[in-house]
Amino acid sequence: MDRITAMQLFRRVVETGSFSAVSRETQLSQPTVSKQIAALEAHLETKLLNRSTRQLNLTDSGQHYYQRCCQILDEVANTEAELRQQQELATGTLRISLPIAAGRMKILPCLWDFIDQHPNIDFDIHFDDHYVDLVKEGIDIAIRIGELSDSSLIARKIVNVPRYMVASPAYIEKQGEPESLDALQQHDCIVYSLLSTRNEWHFNSDKGNKKVVVKGRFSSNSPDAIRQAALKGQGIAVILGWLVEEDITKGRLKIILKDYVPTGLDLNAVYQQRHFMPAKLKMLLDYLKSALETEQ
């Protein structure tokens, strides 16, 4: 039994809660993963996991061993990363989680040069607008837009992304253009359901910060869907500038109430706390900050 490999498998079984998930992740058969954990228990002469048909639970000994495994494996990884950095090597795999719309339209296009510059790094990119459990999913870094809630992770602000309040010419012709923030309450407003503020919109102006509670018939957890709804005349929307700049330039959407600017959203890089940051991760963070600031 390779003890380090067995410890790594045990750690991932605990974090994913599934032998089959670890089997898919490591491309080992499920019986092989199970045998490695059984061999580890035999070596330690103690039961680490209570198994049932539906779930896995750590024993008290398993909980203690899991915590020590994490410390030991992180120390091994940090030592190896230090040696690689000393040799100025950037190798291995970077697993990156991106928001769907902003990732597709702005962040991924910025990454192509970085990918070309580092042929020794493999890239595994996931798209998801929902919260991603970095530990469970084995993600190195997640790019998130808006409010962050998980204080156990490290967050580095990359850039503040402006937003615009827009409507289509067809909607304006049919419903008229609001002349004040209060008038928004009489209009169909398109709500992004993943934001914690939902139908409470916040604005900056020369007169200070303002907020208004809006309502409408259409809401979605997809920025792409909100953009499409606005283009189809379904209402007024507050959308990331990245997604609608071309629509505004070409007249497909019009900025509403220009004196009131929707509060921008911070784009953050989120990653696990480490004693030592791998060189490839630091290089990616520095690159993204520089590239996206240039795009603003």
C-alpha positions as CSV (number, residue, x, y, z in Angstrom):
1,M,0.0,0.0,0.0
2,D,1.3,3.4,-1.0
3,R,0.4,5.3,2.2
4,I,0.4,8.8,0.6
5,T,-1.9,7.6,-2.1
6,A,-4.2,6.0,0.4
7,M,-4.3,9.1,2.5
8,Q,-5.1,11.2,-0.6
9,L,-8.0,8.8,-1.5
10,F,-9.3,8.8,2.0
11,R,-9.3,12.6,2.1
12,R,-11.2,12.9,-1.2
13,V,-13.7,10.2,-0.1
14,V,-14.4,12.3,3.0
15,E,-14.7,15.6,1.1
16,T,-16.9,14.2,-1.7
17,G,-18.8,11.9,0.5
18,S,-18.7,9.2,-2.2
19,F,-16.4,6.4,-3.3
20,S,-17.8,6.6,-6.8
21,A,-17.0,10.3,-7.1
22,V,-13.4,9.6,-6.2
23,S,-13.3,6.8,-8.6
24,R,-14.4,9.1,-11.4
25,E,-12.0,11.8,-10.3
26,T,-8.9,9.5,-10.1
27,Q,-9.9,7.1,-12.9
28,L,-9.5,4.2,-10.5
29,S,-12.2,1.6,-10.2
30,Q,-14.5,1.9,-7.2
31,P,-13.4,-1.5,-5.8
32,T,-9.7,-0.2,-6.0
33,V,-10.6,2.9,-4.0
34,S,-12.5,0.9,-1.5
35,K,-9.6,-1.6,-1.1
36,Q,-7.2,1.3,-0.5
37,I,-9.3,2.7,2.3
38,A,-9.8,-0.8,3.8
39,A,-6.0,-1.4,3.7
40,L,-5.5,2.0,5.4
41,E,-7.9,1.0,8.2
42,A,-6.1,-2.4,8.5
43,H,-2.8,-0.7,8.8
44,L,-4.1,1.7,11.4
45,E,-6.0,-1.0,13.2
46,T,-9.0,1.2,13.5
47,K,-12.2,2.0,11.6
48,L,-12.2,5.3,9.9
49,L,-15.6,5.3,8.1
50,N,-19.0,3.9,8.9
51,R,-20.5,2.9,5.5
52,S,-24.2,2.5,4.7
53,T,-26.0,2.2,1.4
54,R,-26.8,6.0,1.5
55,Q,-24.0,7.8,3.2
56,L,-20.6,7.7,4.7
57,N,-19.9,9.0,8.3
58,L,-16.5,9.5,9.9
59,T,-15.8,7.7,13.2
60,D,-14.2,9.7,16.0
61,S,-10.8,8.2,14.9
62,G,-11.6,9.0,11.3
63,Q,-12.3,12.6,12.1
64,H,-9.0,13.0,13.9
65,Y,-7.1,11.1,11.1
66,Y,-8.8,13.2,8.4
67,Q,-7.6,16.5,10.0
68,R,-4.1,15.1,10.3
69,C,-4.2,13.8,6.7
70,C,-5.1,17.3,5.5
71,Q,-2.2,18.9,7.4
72,I,0.3,16.3,6.2
73,L,-0.8,16.3,2.5
74,D,-0.9,20.1,2.4
75,E,2.6,20.2,3.8
76,V,3.8,17.7,1.1
77,A,2.1,19.7,-1.6
78,N,3.5,22.9,-0.3
79,T,7.0,21.5,-0.2
80,E,6.7,20.2,-3.8
81,A,5.3,23.5,-4.9
82,E,8.2,25.4,-3.3
83,L,10.7,23.2,-5.1
84,R,8.9,23.7,-8.4
85,Q,8.9,27.5,-7.9
86,Q,12.6,27.5,-7.2
87,Q,13.1,25.8,-10.5
88,E,10.7,28.3,-12.1
89,L,8.4,25.6,-13.3
90,A,4.7,26.1,-13.7
91,T,3.2,22.6,-14.2
92,G,0.2,20.5,-13.3
93,T,-3.5,21.2,-13.6
94,L,-5.4,24.3,-12.8
95,R,-9.1,23.7,-12.1
96,I,-11.0,26.9,-12.6
97,S,-14.7,27.7,-11.9
98,L,-16.2,30.6,-13.9
99,P,-19.6,32.3,-13.9
100,I,-21.5,31.2,-17.1
101,A,-22.3,34.5,-18.9
102,A,-19.3,36.7,-17.8
103,G,-17.0,33.7,-18.1
104,R,-18.0,33.0,-21.7
105,M,-18.1,36.6,-22.9
106,K,-15.2,38.2,-21.0
107,I,-13.1,36.0,-18.7
108,L,-12.4,33.0,-20.9
109,P,-11.3,35.2,-23.9
110,C,-8.8,36.9,-21.5
111,L,-7.4,33.4,-20.6
112,W,-6.4,32.3,-24.1
113,D,-3.0,34.2,-24.0
114,F,-2.3,32.8,-20.5
115,I,-3.0,29.3,-21.7
116,D,-0.7,29.7,-24.7
117,Q,2.1,31.1,-22.5
118,H,2.1,28.1,-20.2
119,P,2.2,24.8,-22.3
120,N,3.1,22.8,-19.2
121,I,-0.1,23.6,-17.4
122,D,-3.3,21.7,-18.1
123,F,-6.6,23.6,-17.7
124,D,-9.9,22.2,-16.5
125,I,-12.5,24.9,-16.7
126,H,-16.0,24.6,-15.2
127,F,-18.9,27.0,-15.8
128,D,-21.5,27.5,-13.0
129,D,-23.4,30.5,-11.6
130,H,-24.2,28.8,-8.3
131,Y,-22.0,28.4,-5.3
132,V,-19.3,25.9,-5.9
133,D,-17.8,23.9,-3.0
134,L,-14.1,24.2,-3.9
135,V,-13.0,21.4,-1.6
136,K,-15.7,18.9,-2.6
137,E,-15.3,19.7,-6.3
138,G,-11.5,19.8,-6.3
139,I,-11.5,23.4,-7.7
140,D,-8.2,25.5,-7.3
141,I,-9.8,28.8,-7.9
142,A,-13.3,30.2,-8.5
143,I,-14.2,33.5,-10.1
144,R,-17.3,35.0,-8.4
145,I,-19.3,38.1,-9.0
146,G,-21.0,39.9,-6.2
147,E,-21.3,39.3,-2.5
148,L,-19.2,36.5,-0.9
149,S,-20.4,34.5,2.0
150,D,-17.8,31.8,2.7
151,S,-15.4,33.3,5.2
152,S,-13.2,30.1,5.2
153,L,-11.9,31.0,1.8
154,I,-9.4,33.6,0.6
155,A,-10.9,36.2,-1.7
156,R,-8.8,38.6,-3.9
157,K,-10.6,41.4,-5.7
158,I,-9.8,41.4,-9.3
159,V,-11.9,44.3,-10.6
160,N,-15.2,46.1,-10.0
161,V,-17.6,45.4,-12.9
162,P,-20.0,48.2,-13.9
163,R,-23.7,47.6,-14.5
164,Y,-26.2,49.4,-16.7
165,M,-29.9,49.9,-16.4
166,V,-31.3,49.2,-19.9
167,A,-34.4,48.6,-21.9
168,S,-35.1,47.9,-25.5
169,P,-36.5,50.5,-27.9
170,A,-39.6,48.3,-28.3
171,Y,-40.3,48.4,-24.6
172,I,-39.8,52.1,-24.3
173,E,-42.1,52.7,-27.3
174,K,-44.8,50.6,-25.7
175,Q,-44.5,51.5,-22.0
176,G,-42.6,54.8,-22.0
177,E,-39.3,55.7,-20.4
178,P,-39.3,56.3,-16.6
179,E,-38.3,59.8,-15.6
180,S,-37.3,59.0,-12.0
181,L,-36.3,56.1,-9.8
182,D,-39.7,56.0,-8.1
183,A,-41.3,55.6,-11.6
184,L,-39.5,52.3,-11.9
185,Q,-42.1,50.9,-9.5
186,Q,-44.7,51.3,-12.3
187,H,-42.7,49.4,-14.8
188,D,-41.9,45.7,-15.5
189,C,-38.4,45.1,-14.1
190,I,-36.4,42.0,-14.8
191,V,-34.9,40.5,-11.7
192,Y,-31.7,38.5,-11.3
193,S,-32.7,36.0,-8.7
194,L,-29.2,34.9,-7.6
195,L,-28.3,38.3,-6.1
196,S,-29.0,38.6,-2.4
197,T,-30.7,42.0,-3.0
198,R,-33.0,40.4,-5.7
199,N,-35.7,43.1,-6.5
200,E,-34.0,45.9,-4.4
201,W,-31.9,47.9,-6.9
202,H,-29.1,50.2,-5.7
203,F,-27.7,53.2,-7.5
204,N,-25.0,55.9,-7.2
205,S,-25.7,59.5,-8.2
206,D,-24.5,63.1,-7.6
207,K,-27.3,63.2,-5.0
208,G,-25.9,60.1,-3.1
209,N,-26.7,56.5,-2.9
210,K,-30.3,55.5,-3.7
211,K,-32.3,52.3,-3.7
212,V,-35.7,51.3,-5.1
213,V,-37.8,48.2,-4.8
214,V,-38.9,46.9,-8.2
215,K,-41.2,44.2,-9.5
216,G,-42.0,42.5,-12.7
217,R,-43.2,39.4,-14.4
218,F,-39.8,37.9,-15.4
219,S,-36.9,36.8,-13.2
220,S,-34.1,34.4,-13.8
221,N,-30.9,33.0,-12.3
222,S,-29.2,33.4,-15.7
223,P,-27.7,36.7,-16.8
224,D,-28.0,35.5,-20.4
225,A,-31.7,35.0,-19.9
226,I,-32.1,38.4,-18.4
227,R,-30.3,40.0,-21.4
228,Q,-32.5,38.0,-23.8
229,A,-35.6,39.2,-21.9
230,A,-34.5,42.8,-22.1
231,L,-33.8,42.5,-25.8
232,K,-37.2,41.0,-26.4
233,G,-38.9,44.0,-24.7
234,Q,-40.0,42.2,-21.5
235,G,-38.9,45.0,-19.2
236,I,-36.1,47.1,-17.7
237,A,-33.0,45.3,-16.5
238,V,-29.9,46.0,-14.5
239,I,-27.1,44.0,-16.2
240,L,-23.3,43.7,-16.1
241,G,-21.8,46.1,-18.7
242,W,-19.7,43.3,-20.1
243,L,-22.9,41.5,-21.3
244,V,-24.6,44.4,-23.0
245,E,-21.9,46.9,-24.2
246,E,-22.3,45.8,-27.8
247,D,-26.1,45.8,-27.6
248,I,-26.0,49.4,-26.3
249,T,-23.5,50.5,-29.0
250,K,-25.7,49.0,-31.8
251,G,-28.9,50.5,-30.4
252,R,-30.5,47.2,-29.4
253,L,-30.7,48.4,-25.8
254,K,-30.8,51.9,-24.3
255,I,-29.4,53.1,-21.0
256,I,-32.2,54.3,-18.7
257,L,-31.9,57.2,-16.2
258,K,-28.2,58.0,-17.0
259,D,-27.8,60.1,-13.9
260,Y,-28.4,57.0,-11.7
261,V,-25.7,54.4,-12.1
262,P,-26.4,50.9,-10.7
263,T,-23.8,49.9,-8.1
264,G,-21.1,47.8,-9.7
265,L,-20.3,44.3,-8.6
266,D,-16.9,43.1,-7.4
267,L,-15.4,40.3,-9.3
268,N,-13.3,38.2,-6.9
269,A,-10.9,35.3,-7.2
270,V,-11.7,32.8,-4.4
271,Y,-9.4,30.0,-3.4
272,Q,-8.6,27.8,-0.4
273,Q,-6.4,29.0,2.4
274,R,-2.8,27.7,2.0
275,H,0.5,28.2,3.8
276,F,2.1,28.4,0.4
277,M,0.4,29.5,-2.8
278,P,1.4,27.4,-5.9
279,A,3.3,29.4,-8.5
280,K,0.7,28.6,-11.2
281,L,-2.1,30.0,-9.1
282,K,-0.2,33.2,-8.2
283,M,0.6,33.7,-11.9
284,L,-3.0,33.2,-12.9
285,L,-4.2,35.7,-10.3
286,D,-1.7,38.3,-11.4
287,Y,-2.5,37.8,-15.0
288,L,-6.3,38.0,-14.6
289,K,-6.1,41.2,-12.6
290,S,-3.9,42.9,-15.2
291,A,-5.9,41.6,-18.2
292,L,-9.4,42.5,-16.8
293,E,-8.3,45.9,-15.5
294,T,-7.1,46.7,-19.0
295,E,-10.5,45.6,-20.4
296,Q,-12.3,48.1,-18.2
